[in-house]
Amino acid sequence: MKTDLLIVLLVCIAGCTDLARDNTLDPKNPDAEADQIAVVENFILHYTDLDSIPSVVKYSQEATYELKGDYSNKMLILEYHMTPSAFQDSFSSADFDFRYTNDYKGSTAKGFPHTFFNGKQTWIQGASSKATAKNRYKLILDSLTLKKVKLYCEGEISFKADTLTVGGRIARYGNSDIENLVVEMIVIEDKGDYLHYVVREALLPQSITSITPKTIHDLSPRTFVIPAGSDKNAFAVAILVKDNISKRILQATFAD
């Protein structure tokens, strides 16, 4: 009886060593790769009254909302509200104006909507109609989401009273180091209608010198104080992993 049990145990152990390592966050999986996540950063102009949103901005937003239904988790949307020259927009911020002017638009004339895809290098400005915007965006999104990359990240958020804490980790697949990264954590709020992906704050970025292959890098947590009267369940965080030189988004995830 003991001999039979030993044989069965040895067979089970041998079988287990042959199992494929298919954990997505297992960088030692020799075949590990991840879907490229497409990040749409839309710099838009709103007014307090949603009925007064410029048509071109509405076309752009409606196009991205419909495409989100097509691409699901392979696509993230971030909407930065620019400061209007007249009227008011409570979601606009001088920090977002600075981000747009200094980190994104470059020498291009200011104009909204100005829609960027995985960084500042690929962009479309304006939207003559929803259909036109959707078709133009889709061409770019198709090219991005068809890619597989050797980088994967995941994040999670937690709440304590009115404080949101976000953390996460990055897995490096393949056989080579990846160097000189910067990670941004962008807090967004869903307020419905044309306010589904409102950026509330870009948290303090963190630099990563390098990640060696087949390892996992833990991100330092960041915190955000939920505004008084807000529903904490409406908040989420986009985590963007960028090349620190080109600022191209290499990978991303969404923590909610």
N, C-alpha and C positions, 0 to 999 in steps of 0.2 A: 504493500500500500504506500509506504514512504517513497519507494523507488518510482512508482507511477506518478505521485504528486510532484516529485522533483523534476521528472521529465516534462510534465505539463508546465511547470513554472519556467523551465529553461526555454521551452517553445514560446511562451508568452513574452519573455524578455527579448528573445531574438526578434520576434515579430514587432515589438514596440520600437526597436532601434531602426527598423526599416520604414517607420511611418514618416510621411512627408511633413516637414515643418511648415505649416500654413498659417501661423499666427501673423496677422498683418504687421504687428509691431514687434516682430522677431527679425532683427537685422541679420541674424546669422543664417536665416533661410537663404540658401544659395540662389534661389530663383525670385527672391523678393523684389517687387517693384510696386509702385503706387500710381494711381490715376493722377494726372496733372489737374489740379483744381484751378478753375478760371475765376479770377477776381475782377469784378467790374466796379470801378470807382467812378461814380458819377457826380461831377461838380455841377450843382444846379442852383437856380434862383427861384425862390418862392416869396410870397407875401403872406401876411397874417391870414388873409381871406383866401381859402383854397380855391374859390371860384375865380380868383385873379391870377392863378398860375399861368405864365406864358404858354401858349399852345405848343411851342417847340419843346418846352420842358416836359409837358404832359405826354407828348408823343414818345419822347425818350424813356420816360418812366414806365409808361404802359408797355413799351416794347421789351424792356428788361424784365418786367413782371411776368409777361407771357413766356419769355424765354426761360425764366427760372423754373416754370412748370415743366419745360422740356428737358432741362439739364439737371434739375433736382439738386442733389448734394455735390455735383461737380461744378457748381457755380455759386459764387458768393456776390452779393450786392452791397455796396456801401454808398450812401448818399450824403454828400457834404453840402450843407446849405451855405451859400455865399451871402455876404452882407449886401443887401440891396441899397442902392443909392438913395432911394426914397422908400416910404412905407417902413414896415418892420417885419422881421422874421426872428422869432424867439429861439430858433434852432441854429441861427448863424453864429459864427464865432470868428474873431480875429485870428485865432490859431488856424482855422480852416483856410482863411484867406491867405495866410502866410504859406501854408502847405501847398496850395494851388500855385501861387505866384513863384515860389522859390524851389519847390521840389518837383513840380509837374509840368506846367505849361511852357517853361523855357522862354524862347523868343516869340512864341506864337501869341497873337493878339488875344486878349481876354474875350471870352464869349461862351455863353451857356445855352444848352448843356454842353459840357466838355467831358467826354466819356473815355476812360482809360482802361486798358485790359492788361492785367499782370504787370503793371508798372507804367512808367512814363513813355516808353518807346512806342507803344501802339495805341493810337487814340483816334476818335472820331468826334468832330465838333459840329453841333447843330443837328436838327432832325426835321426834314421837310414834311414828313408824315410818319405815322406809327409804322406803317408797312415798310416804308423805305428804311427807317431806323432799324427795324427788326431784321430785315434782310442783311443789312450791312453788319450789324452786330453778330449775326449768326455765322457769317463767314469766318470771323475771327474766333468765335467761341468753338466752332467745329475744329479748327486747326489746333486750338489749345487742348481741348478735352480728349482728343484722340491720342495724345502723348502719354507715355509711361515714363516715370522718373524714378531715380534711386533715392528718393527723399520722401519721408512720410511724417506727418505730425498729427497730434491729437491734443485736445484741450478739454478742460472741465471748469465749471464755475460752481461756487458755493456762496451762500448768503449767511450773514450773521447780523441780525438787526437790519440796519439800513446800509450795510457794507457788502458789496460784491467782491469776491476774490476769484481771480482767474489764474490757472496754472496750466502746464502742459509739458509735452516732451516731443523730441524730434528723433526719428530713427534714420540713420544713414546706412543705406544699402550699398551693395557693390564692393569694389576693391580699392577705392581711392578716397583720400581725405576730401572734405569740403571745407573751404576756408573763408574767412572774412565775411561773416553773415551779420545781419541785424534783424531782430525780431520785433515787430510792432503788434501791439494788442489794441484793437479798436473797438470801443464800446458802442453798440447800436441799440436803438429802441424802436419797437414796432407800435406805432400809434394809429395804424389803419389808414384807409384811403390812399392818398399820395404820400403817406408818411410811414411806409412799412420798414424802411431801412435807414432811419435817421441816425447819423453819426453824432454821438454825444461827446465823446472825448477820445483822443489818442493818448493812451497811457505811456509812461516813460519807456522808451525803447531799450532793448538790451542787446549788447554786442556779443558775438561768439567768435573766438579766434579760429577755432577749427573743430570739426567733429570727425573722428577717425572712423573708418569703415567698420560695419558690423557692431556699432555701439548705439546707445540711446543717450541723448543729452536732455537732462531735466531743465526746464525753464524756471527762472525765478518768478514767484507769484507777484501779481500786481493787484492793487485794490482800487475800487471806485465807489464813491458814496452816492447811493440812489437819491435823486432829488425828492424832497418832501412831497407827499401826495401821489407819487408815481407807483405804478404796479411793478413790483420787482420781476414778475414773470414775463414782462414785456421786454426785458433786457437780455442781450446776448453779447458775445465777444468774438470778433474775427481775429485770428492769429495769422499774421503774414510773415513768412520767412523770405527775406530779401538778400540779394547780393549787395554788399555794402558799398561797392564801387558803382555799379551800373544802376542800382536800386530796382532791378528787375525782380519781380516776385517769382521765386523758385517753387514755392509750395505754400499751402494755406489750409486752414481748417476753421470750423465754426463751433464754438462752445456755447450751448444753451441749456 
